[in-house]
Amino acid sequence: MDPRISKQRTALVMDEPFFGALALRLKVVEDPACRTFWVDGESLGYNPAFLATLNDLECRGTLAHEVLHVANGHCFRQGHRDPERWNDACDYAINPIVKSAGFVLPKGHLDDVRFHGRSAEEIYAILTQEARQQEKEKSGGKPGANAASNAAASESGGQQAPANGANTPSAAPDSDAPPSCGEVRPYPGPDVDLKETEWKVAVLQAAKAARMRGKLPGDLQAMAETAAEPSVDWRSILMRFAQQVTNDDYSFAMPNRRYLHLGFYLPSLHSPAVGDAVFVRDASGSVFDETQQQFAGEVIHVAETVRPARLIVLDCDTAITQVQVFERGDPIELAPVKGGGGTCFIPPFDWLEREHIDPAFLVYLTDMDGRFPGQVPSYPVLWGSTTPLARIAPAPFGEMVEVIV
């Protein structure tokens, strides 16, 4: 280990107990093959040539930056996402926290006020949407696309973004530019769930120790609480919600044939037909394409599993923009979302009332920024929120689940 790394890690232990305790959990390895620093939940690697370009304060800040990646679970949540864009999203998520804790980061680090307080998943969705929009503008040959891209400035250590848009979140990643502080790499071991749980416990312990010494800023406290929250798969909650209305029960009207030849008249498990299933997609543009695509896949999966009498899919911004109805047994091919205006949650509920439809359940995918109906419907409602639940007020009725894509 380079003496400067050892020195700054010791400084973290003495002066910043939250970061210091977590830094000691990572094995430090010299890696001339990497471009800057990297972390994977088990090790922290560094390029000695890059380290030589940093002063002591920047070195300490970079160590804190890498530690915070693991503390936030970034090494365990990448999944199938694009590695470079995921790394950028994670940097945008933690750099404001690192800086608010008093650390100095190297020049060129990513920081945009639009992303302050957002999770890496939220930021990744925005970056993906903006990259697609940029590609669409390029392919469409719209004038001024490059100028608009270059004009979009992100706050990069207080510096104006370069003219080529390298630090502009809407710009495509520059493969020649090194990561600003380091890389987030997926955890390499087979025990991902166990390792992630161990880190969540370690984060809580480090936060408690730092709080006892009076050295846990509010941003770190909130981050530690969020990072330690158990992960919930919104897909399983959606399926559980839909299956609750199947009303499986035992009925003598349909005796169990397995025991009739023995003279026993026993009830069998009977599943009454499920009524209409309604799914509403927020068409205001605030729910990004990738989320809409995955939600559409889950809509089809739920419909094929629960087999409702009808599958009704409504698109809505401030009004109903598209209605799709599929009878039981019909092939389900959902059309793209139509809309793009503001957001109001009232029209779908009014539409169902006008059409005299009393569905078995309704699921609404939205960012939860809109006006709710004044009357509580008689049927179950599940709000799939693309905004973290910790940042929004609870819906006036129904259940809520955080949709993380």
Residue, then its C-alpha position, 0 to 999 in steps of 0.5 A: m500500500d502506498p504510504r500516502i494511502s495509508k496516511q489518509r486512511t488513518a486520517l479518516v479513522m481519526d477525524e472522520p470515524f464514519f468513513g474511517a471505519l468503513a475504509l478499514r473494511l476494504k483491502v487496498v491493492e495497487d493496480p497500475a492497469c486501472r485508470t484512477f481508483w476503483v472499488d467493488g465492495e471487497s477491495l479498493g484499487y488505485n493507480p499510483a500514477f493517478l494518485a501522484t496527481l492528487n494532493d493530500l486533501e484530494c486523496r482523502g476525498t477520493l478515498a471517502h468517495e470510494v467508501l461511500h459507493v460501497a456504503n450506498g450499495h452501488c457495487f451490489r445494484q448495478g445489474h444489467r445497467d451500462p457500467e459507464r452510465w451507472n458509474d456516472a449516476c453513482d458519482y452524481a448521487i454521492n459527490p454532493i454528500v462527500k463535499s457537504a462532509g467537508f472533503v475536497l474532490p479532484k477537478g472534473h468530478l461530477d456534480d449537478v444540482r438537478f441530481h442532489g438528493r436523488s438515488a443512483e437509480e433515479i439519476y441513471a434513468i434520467l441520464t438514459q432518457e437524455a442520451r436517447q433523446q440526444e440520439k433521436e435528435k441526431s438521427g432526426g437531424k434537428p438543427g441546434a442539437n449539438a449547441a443545446s448539448n454543449a450549452a447544458a452545463s453541469e457543476s463540475g467542482g465549480q467549473q464550467a462543463p467542457a465544450n465537448g459536453a464530457n461532464t454534461p449529463s445529457a452527453a454520451p460518455d466519452s470513452d477516452a476520458p477517465p472516470s472523475c474519481g474512480e470506478v464502481r465495479p460489481y462485487p465479484g463474489p458469489d455471496v452478493d446478498l450476504k455481502e450487501t447485508e454485512w455492509k448495511v450492518a457496518v454502515l449502521q454501526a459506523a454511523k452510530a460510532a460517528r454520532m457518539r463522537g458528534k461527527l455525523p453530519g445530517d446528510l450522512q445520517a440520512m444516507a446511512e438510514t436509506a442505505a440500511e433499508p431492506s430492498v423490496d422488489w416491486r414486482s413481487i409486491l405487484m403480483r401479491f397485490a393482484q393475486q389477493v383478489t383471486n379469492d381462492d377458497y374451498s367450495f362444496a359446489m365443486p367436490n374434490r374428485r380425488y375422494l369421491h370414489l371413497g365415499f367422501y364428499l369433500p370441498s375442492l379449491h375453487s378460484p372464482a373468475v377475476g374481474d377487470a384488471v386496470f393498469v394506468r400509465d402516467a403519460s406526462g413524460s415524467v416516467f421514463d421509457e425504461t421504466q415504462q417498458q419494464f412496467a409493461g412487461e409486468v402488466i403482461h405477466v400479471a395478466e397472464t398469471v391472474r387471468p382477469a376477465r379483461l385487461i384495461v390499460l389506460d394512458c393519462d397525463t391531464a386526460i385519458t390519452q389512450v385506452q387498450v382493452f384485452e379480453r381474457g385469452d387475447p394476445i396482449e401487445l401493448a402500444p407505446v405510451k401516448g401523452g406528454g402533458g401535465t399530470c392529473f390522477i382524476p381522469p382514470f377514476d372518472w372514466l371507469e365510473r362513466e363506463h360503469i366499470d368496477p374493476a377488481f383492482l387498479v394499479y397506477l404507475t406515476d411519479m406521484d406528482g399530481r392531483f388526486p380524486g376527492q372520493v376514495p374508490s371502492y376497489p383496491v388501488l396500488w400506486g407504483s411510485t417512481t419517486p422514492l417514498a421517503r421524499i413524497a407524501p403518502a397517497p390519500f388512499g390505496e397502497m404504495v410501492e417504490v418502483i426501482v428500475 
